[in-house]
Structure formats: C-alpha cells, structure tokens
Amino acid sequence: MEQIRQFELSKEYLESLQLGIEEENIDFIRDSLDGVNVADIAAILDELSMQESIYVLRLLEKQLAADILIELDEDTAVKVLRELETSEVGSWIELMDSDDGADILSLFSEKEREDVIAEIQDRIKLEQILELLRYEEDTAGGIMAKEFIRANKNWNVIQTIAEIRRQAENVEKIYSIYVINNRQQLLGRVSLKKIILAGADTRIEDIYDEEVISVPVHMDQEEVAAIMRKYDLESVPVINAKNKLVGRITVDDILDVVQEEADEDIQAMTGVSADIEESDSVLTISKARLPWLLIGVLGGLMGAKIIGYFEVGLSKYLALASFIPLVAATGGNVGIQASSLIVQSLASKSAFDDTPMQRFFKGLFVAVLNGIVLGAFVFLVVVFVYGFEPIFGVTIGFALFCVVLLASFMGTVTPLVLNRFGINPAIASGPFITTTNDLLGLTVYFGIAMFLLKL
Amino acid sequence: MEQIRQFELSKEYLESLQLGIEEENIDFIRDSLDGVNVADIAAILDELSMQESIYVLRLLEKQLAADILIELDEDTAVKVLRELETSEVGSWIELMDSDDGADILSLFSEKEREDVIAEIQDRIKLEQILELLRYEEDTAGGIMAKEFIRANKNWNVIQTIAEIRRQAENVEKIYSIYVINNRQQLLGRVSLKKIILAGADTRIEDIYDEEVISVPVHMDQEEVAAIMRKYDLESVPVINAKNKLVGRITVDDILDVVQEEADEDIQAMTGVSADIEESDSVLTISKARLPWLLIGVLGGLMGAKIIGYFEVGLSKYLALASFIPLVAATGGNVGIQASSLIVQSLASKSAFDDTPMQRFFKGLFVAVLNGIVLGAFVFLVVVFVYGFEPIFGVTIGFALFCVVLLASFMGTVTPLVLNRFGINPAIASGPFITTTNDLLGLTVYFGIAMFLLKL
C-alpha cells in the first residue's frame, strides 16, 4: 500500500532549508522541495528573506518557479519581482495563465511594466495579458482568464477532443466546454462528462446545453461571486456587449474574492486602514491603526467640548455624568446592529428586497420597540434599584429611547447613502460613524436632561 | 443567432404567478416556470406563502421539486417540509445527492425524521444518508457527499469510462476520478482530461497522480475551506482513519462555508444573536437584537455605579466627566482592532505563526506606541487648546495611555482564550467584551484621576 504524503510545514524544516541556502547546497535544496506543493513552497518563500527567495526560485524549473511566483504573498512578490531581471520575469510570465500573468504585471509600476512586456516573446499570450490589463481590477474582466476550451456548434465529438488535446497544455482545469457560433458568440455549454459518454461522431449541436449562465465583462466581482454561489457554478463564461465569449472565471478565483470581500468588510468595521497581517512589523501595524484611533480621539475631544457646554447643568445634577457611558454604549451598539443588517442585505440583494422606504419604516419600528423596552428597563432600575427620583429616571429612560431611535436611523441611512455613492457600506459600522453617533447621542442626552430636569 | 436567456426575477412576475396559483391555472404556472433555473424557482418560493409553495412543488416534476427543495431558504424549507406528507418527502430525498438528503433530513425533529426515513425505499441511498447524519455538521464528514467516481488502480481507461457511464446519473459534476486499491484506500487521482486524452487500454495505474490532497473526515469545515482555497482545489476526497475513501467535498459547498463563516463572524462582532435577515419580521429582528443590547445596558448601569463611587472627586473636578466618552471610545476602538487582528490570524493559521508569547509582546509594543502617540496628542490638546492646567492634561493623557494598554491586552488575550475553549473568537470583538472593556477602562480612568489630582 502506498502512503499519501501530506506535507507539513514546520519551523525546523524552514531552518534546515535556510542552512542549505547559506551553504549553497543546491542538491539539498532541490531534494527537500521535491514533490512539495507550489502553495507550500510559496508559503516557505514568504518566510525567507528576499535574497533567499530569489536564490531558491532560480534553482527550480522555470514552470515551477512561475507557479510559485503566482502563489506568493503580494508583499513578497513585489519585493522579489523588483530584484529579478526583467528577462527572467518575462520568461516566467509566458508560462503562466493569462490572468495570473496580468496579476503579476500589475504589481509593477507603469515604467517597469513596459520593460517586462518588451521581454515577453509569446505574442498570443502577450495580447491576452494586455487585453486583461485593460479591465478594472474588481470586475469580471479583471479576474477572468483567457484560457478555456471552446467548440463550434458544427463540430463533432472527435473534433472537440482534438481541440481539447491541442489546448490541454494551456488549460489546466476543464470544467465545461463553451459552445460558440462562427461569430464567436456564446450559445451554450457541454460538460466533459457528456463528451466522454457521447459517440465519436455526435455533433456538438445535438448535445450542448443552451441554458448557460454567463456574466458580462464589466460586472462587479462581488456580483459574479453571488451568481456563482447561487447557481453552484464551477466556472462561468464571460461575454462582451456583443455576446462574444471573451473569457472564463473559475470558482477557485471566486473563493478568493469571497474571502477578500469578507476581510475587507471586517477591516472597514474595525477601522484598520490598510491590509495588514499579524506577521507585519510593529510599526506597520501601529501605522495602519493610528488614523482611525485618532478620529476616535478627535471625536472624544469634541465630546468633551459638548459636555463642557452643559457644565453648569451637570454641576447641579452630577449623576448625569454617571450615565454617559450607558447612553454612548447603547447608541454605538444599536448603530452597529442596524448598519450591519443593511450591509448584509446590500451584499445579497434580490429583486424582492424591501424598497428604501420599507426599510426605513421597518428600521423605525424595530427601533421604537427596542427603545421602549430598553428605556423602560433603565427607568425601572434607576428609580427602584438605584433610588433616584422619578423625574431623573424618566430623563435617563427617555434620553435612551431617543438615542436608540437616532442611532438606528443613522445606522440604517448611512450605509444606504454610502452604497449609493459607490463607497463600501461596511465602513458605516466603523469608527467614523460610531464616533459621529456618539457625539449626536451626547447632545441629545444632555439636551433632554437640561429640558426635563429644568437645569 | 440564438439568444441566451438570463432570467430576471421581478415583483411583477411574482404577482402574476400568485394570481395563477389563486386561479389554479396549472398550465400557466408550469409554463411560466419552464426553463427557469432551480435556484431562481427556489428564490420565488421563498417569497410565496407556505401553501402556495407546496401547491407549486406538487405541480412540478419530482426531480425538479427535489432540486428546488434543496435550494430553499432554511426557514421556508422547514415550514414546507412540516406540511408535506412523509411519503412525498421520502420519495424526493431519494432523488437528491446524499449530502443534500442528509441536510433535508436534519431539518426534522428526531421523531419526524424516523417517519421520513421509513419512507425511503432506495436502500443504498438511505445507508449513505444515515452514515452522513452520524458526522458533526461542521466537519468534513458533515458536508461531504457520497456521490463520486472511483477507479481501481488495476482498471484501464475503458473500464473507468464504463464506471463513469454507470454513475453518470448519480454524479452530477465530475472533477477528478479518485484512484483506490482493493481495500478502498485512496492512492491518488486522475483528471477527466487525462482520461479523454489517454488511449483506451491505458491502465489507470500508469496515468494517475499520486500527489492528492485529502482531508480527514473529522476535520473542521473551516479548515477544509482553507485547504481548498490554498491549493486551488475544485474537489477534495475525504478519508477515514484507515485511509479509506469515504466521500468528497466540492468547491461549491465550500463557497457557502466561506460565506457562512464570514457572516457568522460579523454577526458575532455586531451582537446579533440569531441568523436574521432583513426580510424577517420586526418582532424577529427586535428579539434577535435585544439580548445583546440589554447586556450593553446592564454594563452601562454598572458603569453608572462605578462613576457614582467617584462622585465626590468628580464634584471637585467636574471636567473629568467631559472626558468619559473619549476614554470609553478609545478603549473600545483599540480593543476591537486588536481582537480582529487575532481573529483574522486564527482563521488562517500557519506553521510560521507567532507563538502566543510573541503575539503578546508584539501586541504590547503596538499598544505602547499607539498609547504614547494618542496620550501625548490628548495632553497637548487638553493643555494648549482647551487651556486646562498641566496636571489635568497629564491625568487625561496618562489615563488614555493606560486604557490603550489595557484594551489592547484584553483584545489580544480574549480571542486566544475563547479559541482555546472552542468558542468562536470573533465574539471577542462583540458587545460583551466591549462592555467589559468599558467598565475596566472607566475604573482605570477614575482611579488614575483620583490619584494624580489628589481628589
């Protein structure tokens, strides 16, 4: 019985490799990387220094090196690419799928890019890459590849298999074969399974499936992901305005899109300005966090000013200060809950969604309901447990009710407005909006208190 | 030229369908659903009443009805299933893939499940489903399907194609053919492309790829998703402890896993206790949100008590009250940022991760750095812009520094501890922890103020 080897990355392995590099023990390095998956080798290079990574890449077969380059962390890739000869990069790009080649090229500055492009000998590959570079990064065109198998509807199975054979080297994974007419327009799809099971002279026309879901080349990648997820697609053809087949997107790329979009939302919500990882340096992490923290601090300083205006009243009724955290925290929590529901529903929009008006009123009803429950609860505790006079209980309870309404309103409206202007609505659950809500909440709280307590 | 029809859901379409149902116009209903994708029909049924949905399902072909049932929203599915005859459900489940059948069965209560199982005639399918039901829902075993193509290494290509033909009806999508020995142990994989391109009497043994990545049946689904994403797999075989091939997981199921896990994290962070959607009723939304809001309110009420203890000092130095929001907000923001970084890195763990000790010190350094910047900034504003006396500026600045340290510590340690106990670490960025941080921060702030200002 043969054993399936699952490769385990370990620090010991990494250290032995680094020793091998230091000793320039070429055989040892090649041996220890032999049979290791490209994704694992890339993960190893991410941990090595830039010089070590380049040393290893140059020792490996060209195709392997190209595959590894694609899998590297963006930070590592940028560093490595800058040090390599443009001729090296060019020859590696020739060995990549067009979409990966375009991704690598887009890591260069405009000027360097020209130099690398000049080194790419394969004219067809180059044209494909240049076409892909023209599309926006976050659209179907930006993530599609030019490598896919197409069959003319007039072909038979034998001709189609010949085409698969011809393209076998270029197209790594075949899910569906796309069926086109003489004008390159998409007509449908036929699965590899059907090809295998059909007779040799069966015509494609007779076995292909007209029900094919395609996406237009300018569709946002998030929408593409939603469609692939909804319809359980393993790949989707991309068409231009004239219905011509221009590329295909595979589900492994979409898996990355879904993860990235989710990470982006969480980063927006937690107020981290750049795409940082735990392995980044202290200074990098600190710098990515400071801007949003400073916004929060500025908000807090403005809050101090606002409370300062009510100082005379506050001095007469000191207990008001005690309930500042209650008001601020509740406003923040309500705002985040309301906005996150809207953000979630914007991400999975459907034709049966509520209209903005319906959303507004629904949000209002939820807020009124929760506001009444929370306000009443706080009134009871303040008066009967903490023993304050009833008018003070009414003040705190009513202020809380108003803050819940206000925060809910802001939490509902802000993401809708941001979305309208093409800004990621998830930042509505982030520090900027939370800070704004805090300030509004404080003003409402003290305003109501001054009025009801006649201060 | 044929036109690719992209089905567009609309409210008008929905209304016309509802009218058709009311008039019991069977032909109209069948016509208007003809050629519509199952996922779209399911989305329509989600909008209909339970009675309308059942009426439509019973009009359709059995296989179509079974496919739609799988795609329904969980809420809709539960309602519909409860009203159907157990014999109907049983006959539909027979037409599903084993993993979908298991999912549908798991929506029933223990007792009802027995009744439905008794109605399933297909013994093989039933056995497969019962096996799947034994695995934990969130593991590889819980999401895998029993439908896949396997080939013995001693077979040739002709025999393998015969097996594909035999299984063609059961296995909808074929990505790879798994190669096994006589003891059903996984040896490797061979792609459909290779089968097509190989000669008819080529032995599988000679063309299969030994480098196959498999996952153990008890692996957590999040880990499976990470592996499939890392290695760009379209499907992954699942093996038991004896290396026997027991199932396969396809990437379309993993796409759902990635999205669900991301949604779960965001829900944990925003303190919504149940899986709610915007389309749910006001009461449902309100109920899902109230528990966490109440925790926040209870925290706020305890905060009021804490501030109450310092009332004497506060009355002597009223301006302390003004800076409560600053301290609370900064503590909250720092805590969320720190915890979200840890949560993110826990989700994509690698062998080269920092040790807990390294994490702790790195977090500490970032906190010290940010604390110094923020503390100094606040000191300058308080003294030179707001014109307070220097000792007060020092108090606010130093308190802020300490709160940043404390919140960062809590934000780093809490998710690590939660993770150790198998709890979703994302709740560390949620209301419960934020509330705790607020209370600790208030205590530190007033404690420092009382000491430095000698109150």
Interface residues (C-beta under 8 A of the other chain):
Chain A: M1 E2 Q3 I4 Q6 E8 L9 S10 K11 L14 G35 N37 A39 A43 D46 E47 I161 I164 R165 A168 K173 I174 Y175 N181 R183 Q185 L186 L187 G188 S191 L192 K193 I195 I196 L197 E210 E211 V212 I213 S214 A225 M228 R229 K230 Y231 D232 L233 E234 I239 N243 T250 V251 D252 I254 L255 D256 V258 Q259 A262 D263 D265 I266 Q267 M269 T270 G271 V272 I276 E277 E278 S279 V282 L283 I285 S286 R289 L290 W292 L293 L294 G296 V297 G299 G300 L301 G303 A304 K305 I307 G308 E311 L314 S315 L318 A319 A321 S322 F323 I324 P325 L326 V327 A328 A329 T330 G332 N333 V334 I336 Q337 S340 L341 I342 Q344 S345 S350 A351 F352 D353 D354 R359 K362 F365 V366 L369 N370 V373 L374 F377 V378 V381 V382 Y386 L400 S429 P431 T434 T435 D438 L442
Chain B: M1 E2 I4 R5 Q6 E8 L9 S10 K11 L14 G35 N37 A39 A43 D46 E47 I161 I164 R165 A168 K173 I174 Y175 N181 R183 Q185 L186 L187 G188 S191 L192 K193 I195 I196 L197 E210 E211 V212 I213 S214 A225 M228 R229 K230 Y231 D232 L233 E234 I239 N243 T250 V251 D252 I254 L255 D256 V258 Q259 A262 D263 D265 I266 Q267 M269 T270 G271 V272 I276 E277 E278 S279 V282 L283 I285 S286 R289 L290 W292 L293 L294 G296 V297 G299 G300 L301 G303 A304 K305 I307 G308 E311 L314 S315 L318 A319 A321 S322 F323 I324 P325 L326 V327 A328 A329 T330 G332 N333 V334 I336 Q337 S340 L341 I342 Q344 S345 S350 A351 F352 D353 D354 R359 K362 F365 V366 L369 N370 V373 L374 F377 V378 V381 V382 Y386 L400 S429 P431 T434 T435 D438 L442
